[in-house]
Amino acid sequence: MKKVHVVLAIICLLTIQAVAEENYLHHGVQATILVADVDRSIDRLALWVDEARGYLLFKSSEVVIFRFPHTEVGRLRDFLEDISETVVELSLQAQDLRESILGIQSGIQSREEILQQNLQYIDQTDVEGTLAIEKEIMQLLTETEQLKGKLRKLMVDRAYALAEVNFRILGQTLPTDIPSSFGWINTIDFYKFVSERF
């Protein structure tokens, strides 16, 4: 019976890993949170990012921008609720990268095939033809490297979500003078008006 449970657990783990590897979405998180102590909250968030195997891109006293594994998006939402007094805004986005990735992979493959054909012809041409083929080969190599760079970027986007968390300080007291959207009310001394009436 124990062997069956172990086998089932292994199958579950392999299924989860396969689903994670098949992810073609780039996740984005935009959040604004209200906190009592900005520095402490930022330090806690930076620690969470490190523990989640992510990395910081930018950090200031107002905003933290970072990347983290897309599998941790749900945990981030819970963590932001934990470190804040209020989550003012939380926006989750997902962009499907499948078409872009397949297009770039196809572009790389076609250029590599043309490159192989050109290399076969280079020995069969005269000097002028060889120079023309070499020029085309250099162009193909440049385009291939550019496409591979774009593909690497998309692979990072697949694996890592991008988050921007903005911090707002929780006010200790309410402002004493809150202006009205009705301009004429702002011209009246309310306390004087009340004392004269009563």
Residue pairs with C-beta under 8 A, 6 or more apart in sequence:
20 71
23 70
23 158
23 159
24 96
24 97
24 98
24 101
24 158
25 70
25 94
25 95
25 96
25 97
25 158
26 94
26 95
26 97
26 154
26 157
26 158
26 161
26 162
27 70
27 73
27 92
27 93
27 94
27 161
27 162
28 92
28 93
28 94
28 95
28 161
28 162
28 163
29 73
29 76
29 77
29 90
29 91
29 92
29 93
29 161
29 162
29 163
29 164
29 165
30 89
30 90
30 91
30 93
30 163
30 164
31 80
31 87
31 89
31 90
31 91
31 163
31 164
31 165
31 166
32 87
32 88
32 89
32 165
32 166
32 167
32 168
33 41
33 80
33 83
33 84
33 85
33 86
33 87
33 88
33 165
33 166
33 167
33 168
34 84
34 85
34 86
34 87
34 88
34 168
34 169
34 170
35 41
35 83
35 84
35 85
35 167
35 168
35 169
35 170
36 85
36 169
36 170
38 61
38 62
38 167
38 169
39 61
41 83
41 84
41 167
42 59
42 61
42 64
42 167
44 83
45 64
45 79
45 83
45 165
46 56
46 59
46 64
48 76
48 79
49 55
49 56
49 64
49 66
49 68
52 68
52 69
52 72
52 75
52 76
53 68
53 69
54 66
54 67
54 68
54 69
54 72
54 160
55 66
55 67
55 68
56 64
56 65
56 66
57 65
57 66
57 67
58 64
58 65
59 65
61 167
62 166
62 167
63 164
63 165
63 166
63 167
64 164
64 165
64 167
65 162
65 163
65 164
65 165
66 162
66 163
67 156
67 160
67 161
67 162
67 163
68 76
68 160
68 161
68 163
69 159
69 160
69 161
70 158
70 159
70 160
70 161
72 161
73 92
73 161
76 161
76 163
77 90
77 92
80 87
80 90
80 165
81 87
85 170
86 170
88 168
97 154
97 157
97 158
100 154
101 151
101 154
101 155
101 158
104 147
104 150
104 151
104 154
105 151
107 143
107 147
108 144
108 147
108 148
108 151
111 140
111 143
111 144
111 147
112 144
114 140
115 137
115 140
115 141
115 144
118 133
118 136
118 137
118 140
119 137
121 129
121 133
122 130
122 133
122 134
122 137
125 132
125 133
179 186
180 186
